[in-house]
Structures are given as C-alpha cells and as structure tokens.
Amino acid sequence: MAKNPYDKAIEIVKKALKDFDYVMIGAQAVNAWLIDEDKIRATRDIDFLLDAPEESAMNICQKFRDEGYTAHLRMGSKSAEIPLYIRLASNVYPQIDIVFALKPWEKKIVKNGKRLTDFNIKVASVEDLIILKITAGNDRDILDIKNLMSDRKANIGIIKKRVLEIDEKLLKRLKLLNL
C-alpha cells in the first residue's frame, strides 16, 4: 500500500535531519494538539524548527534534493525575524519550511518538544506553539492561539515569562488576546 504524501514527507524529514534536534511547528503542529476536529485547519505545508549549525544548511539542502525536493536556502540578517530557513518544494510531496533555531529561546522550543501518542515526530509544546504564534501575530496565528487555548490547558505563567524573555513589546499582543 502506498503511503500518503504527508507521511512520506515526514519520513524524508526524519532521514535528512537525523543528526539534529528539531520539532514540528506551524499549523500541522497546532492540528496535532487540537481535540476538536472542527478546529483543524487545512494547510499545504509542514514547518519545522531546527537546532543545527548554520554551516550545515547547504548539506541539509542537498539531502532533501537527493530525495526529490527543490531546496531554496534563504538567509537574512541576524536581526531578521527569521534569519535562516530552507524552503523545500516538490511536485509530489507537501512543501516543507525549515527554520533554523538561532536564538536561545528558539533552541529552548526545540529542546522542549513532545512526542504525541500516535504521532511519529516531535512537536512543539502547546505553550511553545502559542509563543511562536504570538511572535508571528497574523490573523491565522491568533485563531490558532484561540483554538489551542480552548482545546488545551496551556500554562499562561510560562507563556508570559518566556514572552518577556523574548521581547517586552510582545506583552501588548498577550493583552490583546486576554492572556
């Protein structure tokens, strides 16, 4: 029996990133945590946060190319919101975005990842997903936060403490969300 494209993409990720620590983030990770299936949202990509040295980026790109993906390495300034990531495209498999965890708080998210029952890859914790969604702050992210908060018991104290460690300006977003 043929595997579906998402399962095969996860297998490719596990093979290509086997030497590093990483977690699934983004909408697929939010969907993995949701209890109410009506809140699951469609998304065409799979996002990961990767704790790997910057100099490994080209080698990682090549590993995905060897599996049939087109790899585009995107580098910005160190102060950019996302200074280094790889966008992987395929005609067969879902798009994959790999964000390099270069900041200490991002590395902590990778370290805190959880293995969920019946899920074959490490996923960012509910609190960490909320923190990532707060930092991004677009309309879809706010909806994801609300869905996670209504389906799961997130530790608001941890979220507030960690948001303060990242940037005090993010507290305004917390207040707008009534967190």
N, C-alpha and C positions, 0 to 999 in steps of 0.2 A: 504494500500500500504506500502510495506517495505521501510525503509529508507536506503540510501546507507551507506556503512561502514564509510565514512568520516563524514557524518552528525551525525551518531550515536556516533562516537568517540568524536566529538565536544560536544555533549550532556553529555557524560561521563565526559569530562574535566570540563565543567561548573558545574556539580554536585559535583565532587570531590574537586574542587578548589573554591567553592562558598564563602568561608570565607576569601579569599585572593585576592589581586590585581595581575593581570597577563596580558600579551599580547602575541599574536602570533608573532613569528619571523620566520626567515628562508625562504626557497623557497616558501612555501604556502603563507606567508605574502607578499613576493615580487609579486607573482602571483595575489594576491588580488588587488594590486595597479596598475598593468600594464593595459594599454589601448589596446595596440597592441597584439591581441591574438596569433600572430605568435611568440611572445617573451616568452610566458608562457612555463615553462619547467616542465617536469614530475618529480615528487618526490614521494617517498613512505612513507615519514614520515611527522609528524606535530611537529613543535618546538614551545616551549613557554618559556618565561622569567617570572619567578615567584618571587614576593616580599613576602616572608614568612620567618619566623624564621627557622634557621637550625634545631632546635629541633622538628619541625613539620614534617620533612621528612619521618620518619617511619609511622606516621599516614596517610600521603598522600599516601604513597606506599600501605598501607592497603586498603584505599578507592578504589584505582584502582584495586587491587586484588579482591575486592568484586564485581567488575564489569567485571571480566574475564580476566584482563591483568596479565601478569607476570611482576613484578616490580623489577628492579635492581637499588639499590642505589649506586652511585659512589661518593666517597669522595677522594679529593686530598688535597694537602697542600693549605694553604690560598693564597700563591703566584702563584698557578697554574692558567693558563688561564681560566679554568672552574673548580673551586674548589669543587662544589657540584652540582650533577644533578641526575635525575632519568630517566632511560631508560625503557620504557613500551613496551612490546611485546604482540602480540595476533595472534592467527590463523585466527581470523575473522576481526579484526579492524586494521587500519594502526598503525605502530609504532609511539610512541609519545616520544619526549625528552623534559624534563622539566629542565631548567637551573635555579638555584636559583640566584636571583639578590642580591649579597652580597656587591658589590661595589657601592658607591654613584652614579656613572654615570649610572650603570645598573638600579638602583632604579628609576632614572630620566626617563629612557626609558619606564619603566612600567607606571609611572605616566603620561607620555605624550601620551599614547596610544590613538588611534582614533577608533571610531565606523564608519564603512563604510556603505553606503546605501546597503541594501540587503545582509549584511554580519552579521552573528549572534554572533560575538565575537570581542573583542577589538584587534586591530592590531597595531604594532609599526608604528610610522610615517615614511614617506619616508626618512627624514633626519636620523632618528634613525636606520633604516634598513641599510642605507649606512654606518653609523658609525660602526654598528656591522659587516658588510661585510668588511670594511677596517681593523678592528681588526683581523678578521679571515684571510683574504688575500690570499685565494687559487684561482685557475683559475676560478672555478664556481662563487665564490664571486665577482670577478672582472667583469665577464659577467653580473651578477645580477646588479651590480652598474651601468654599462653602460646602461643596459636596463631601469633601474629606471630613470637615468638621461635623457635619450632620450624621455621617456614617460611622465615624471612629472617635474614640476619646483621645484626642491629642493633648499632650501636656503643654498648656499655654505658658506656664512658667519657663519651661525650657525654650520654647519658641521666642519669647520676649528677651530672655537672657542672650540667646545666640544672635538674634537680630541686632541687639545693642552692640555686640562684639563686631558685627559686620559694618554697620553704619547707622548712626543715630537718626538719620533722615528717614530710615525705613519705619521708624516708630509711627510716623504720620499714617503710613499705609495700614499699620496694625489698628490704629484708632478708627480709621475709616471702615475697617472690617469688623469693628466692635470686638476685637480680640484683646 
